[in-house]
Amino acid sequence: MPQRLPSSPPILPGLAYIRPLGSGGFADVFLYGQDMPRREVAVKVLPSDVRDPDLRRMFNAEADVLAHLSAHPSIVTVYQAGISADGRPYIVMEYCPGSLAQRYRVERIPVPEVLAIGVRMAGALESAHHAGLVHRDVKPSNILVTTFGAPVLADFGISSSLVRQDADEMLAMSVPWSAPEVIAEQTAGTVSSEVWSLGATVYSLLAGHSPFERRERGQNSREQLRRRIARASYTEISRSDVPPSLQAALARAMSRNPQDRHPTAHALGEDLQRVQTELGLAATPLEVPSAAWSPSAGVVDFSDTALRGPTRSHIEREGARKLRDRSGVTGLARDEDTDISAPGPASHRVLPWALAGATIVAAGAVVVAALYATGVL
């Protein structure tokens, strides 16, 4: 069950609200129509009553990380970011109509398609690592599909710097795809833990479920999954079309000991390319930055909690809205991969209509009385 209601879409210059798209861990996403150039865009917005500095830090970091990396063909493109008229930070991004969030659970995705997705995501992660960044939340629902059918990595909301590893950074995790050392809170995220998460994601796309998930009801609580992941015993995918070489690549990526995994996302991508060649498929390009490449802007500041964007005057108002019992970032979280729920019936809107109706009836009675008095009726 969600712990907060979705926020209302903000009024943004040059953009017209269309409909809600979904809800992430700490923000809501809406579909807008951009006037110039004319296109549909996804707008990620913080809730209107957010005052938590950690959440603002995460939001600022996501905008900056995407600005560094969105030129990569397998990372979602960011167009702009700012602050709405009512004081809410927002990010305008490429609209991707598809997602792998539930597709792998309801259909058998072909091995060639999964291999291509895996290679593209390996290139995206290698590019992020080259820039000194870790995503920290690689999973099927964070792989979106563009209007051209290409997979792109999204949701860098809890990304972090490879050189900044503080205990207080462990704000959220998606347990089914997290490495054993992340589950044990030994690290907030490393290149090696990203290799694990990518291997677990590819495994999920092939198996139709996360690697340590069981089919029996009541066997997949967060604590039960944590215990199984901590033991990290690889179970082969029960599909006859998954070759042994692919099973071996995934088993290595998901080794319990980080030292036994592929040393980089690039190395895992090369292993997946070799499987493609073995199957007689064209190898998907592994797009990574060249040695001469460098980020176009300065280093991302993961400690920035400021509200950045055009300065707007804002007056705090007392409201009658009931405040949440919980505070901080965790109090804003929604369950993983949930959709926005439809708003309930607006019973408070009945009173204005009732008053308007009563006014019209009274006015009609006055007119009729006047007509009788003058002899018209």
DAPESUL-V353800 format. One record per pair of residues at least 12 apart in sequence whose ideal C-beta (glycine too) atoms are under 6 Angstrom apart, sorted by the first residue. I is the first residue (numbers start at 1). J is the second residue. D is the distance in whole Angstrom. If there is no record, write none. Layout:
BEGIN
I | J | D
I | J | D
END
This chain:
BEGIN
2 | 334 | 5
6 | 23 | 6
6 | 28 | 5
6 | 340 | 5
7 | 28 | 5
7 | 47 | 4
7 | 48 | 5
9 | 30 | 5
10 | 45 | 6
10 | 84 | 4
10 | 86 | 6
10 | 88 | 5
11 | 85 | 6
12 | 84 | 6
14 | 35 | 5
15 | 32 | 4
15 | 34 | 6
16 | 33 | 5
17 | 32 | 6
18 | 31 | 4
18 | 33 | 6
19 | 31 | 5
20 | 340 | 4
21 | 42 | 6
22 | 339 | 6
22 | 340 | 6
23 | 334 | 5
23 | 338 | 6
23 | 340 | 5
25 | 172 | 6
25 | 333 | 5
26 | 55 | 6
26 | 332 | 5
27 | 44 | 5
27 | 46 | 5
28 | 45 | 6
29 | 42 | 6
29 | 44 | 5
30 | 43 | 5
40 | 95 | 5
41 | 92 | 5
41 | 95 | 5
42 | 93 | 5
42 | 95 | 5
43 | 90 | 5
43 | 92 | 5
44 | 91 | 5
45 | 88 | 5
45 | 90 | 5
46 | 59 | 6
46 | 88 | 5
46 | 89 | 5
48 | 88 | 6
52 | 328 | 6
52 | 329 | 6
53 | 305 | 4
54 | 329 | 5
55 | 329 | 5
56 | 305 | 5
57 | 305 | 5
58 | 157 | 5
59 | 89 | 5
60 | 304 | 5
61 | 302 | 5
62 | 156 | 5
62 | 157 | 5
63 | 81 | 4
63 | 91 | 5
64 | 300 | 5
65 | 133 | 6
65 | 156 | 4
65 | 159 | 5
65 | 300 | 6
66 | 78 | 4
66 | 156 | 6
68 | 131 | 6
68 | 295 | 5
69 | 128 | 6
72 | 124 | 6
72 | 127 | 5
74 | 120 | 4
74 | 123 | 6
74 | 124 | 4
74 | 152 | 5
75 | 124 | 5
75 | 152 | 6
75 | 153 | 5
76 | 93 | 6
76 | 94 | 5
76 | 152 | 5
76 | 154 | 4
77 | 94 | 4
78 | 93 | 5
79 | 92 | 5
80 | 92 | 5
82 | 309 | 4
83 | 307 | 6
83 | 309 | 4
87 | 314 | 5
96 | 144 | 4
96 | 145 | 6
96 | 146 | 5
98 | 145 | 3
99 | 144 | 5
100 | 140 | 4
100 | 143 | 5
101 | 141 | 4
101 | 337 | 5
104 | 140 | 6
104 | 204 | 6
104 | 205 | 5
104 | 208 | 6
105 | 208 | 6
109 | 205 | 5
111 | 241 | 5
112 | 281 | 5
114 | 205 | 5
114 | 206 | 5
115 | 272 | 5
115 | 276 | 5
116 | 284 | 5
117 | 151 | 5
118 | 202 | 4
118 | 272 | 5
119 | 269 | 5
119 | 272 | 5
119 | 273 | 6
119 | 284 | 4
119 | 286 | 6
120 | 151 | 6
121 | 153 | 6
121 | 198 | 6
122 | 265 | 5
122 | 268 | 5
122 | 269 | 3
123 | 286 | 5
123 | 287 | 4
123 | 288 | 5
124 | 153 | 4
125 | 194 | 5
125 | 265 | 4
126 | 265 | 4
126 | 266 | 4
126 | 288 | 5
127 | 288 | 6
127 | 289 | 6
129 | 191 | 5
130 | 289 | 5
131 | 295 | 5
132 | 161 | 6
132 | 162 | 5
133 | 159 | 6
134 | 160 | 6
134 | 162 | 6
134 | 189 | 4
134 | 194 | 6
135 | 159 | 5
136 | 158 | 5
136 | 159 | 6
136 | 160 | 6
136 | 189 | 4
137 | 158 | 5
137 | 174 | 6
138 | 197 | 4
138 | 198 | 6
138 | 201 | 6
139 | 174 | 5
139 | 177 | 4
139 | 201 | 6
140 | 201 | 6
140 | 204 | 6
141 | 337 | 5
142 | 154 | 5
142 | 155 | 5
158 | 172 | 5
160 | 188 | 6
160 | 189 | 6
161 | 302 | 5
164 | 302 | 6
165 | 188 | 6
169 | 188 | 4
170 | 185 | 6
170 | 188 | 5
171 | 329 | 5
174 | 336 | 6
175 | 222 | 5
175 | 225 | 5
176 | 210 | 4
176 | 225 | 6
177 | 197 | 5
177 | 200 | 4
177 | 201 | 6
179 | 193 | 4
179 | 196 | 4
180 | 229 | 6
180 | 230 | 5
180 | 232 | 5
180 | 256 | 6
183 | 226 | 5
183 | 229 | 5
183 | 230 | 6
192 | 258 | 4
192 | 261 | 6
195 | 253 | 5
195 | 261 | 5
195 | 262 | 5
195 | 265 | 6
195 | 268 | 6
196 | 254 | 6
199 | 250 | 5
199 | 253 | 3
199 | 254 | 5
203 | 250 | 5
206 | 237 | 5
206 | 242 | 6
207 | 237 | 5
212 | 225 | 6
212 | 228 | 4
212 | 229 | 5
232 | 256 | 4
234 | 251 | 4
234 | 254 | 6
245 | 275 | 5
245 | 278 | 6
246 | 275 | 5
249 | 271 | 4
253 | 268 | 5
266 | 288 | 6
269 | 286 | 5
END
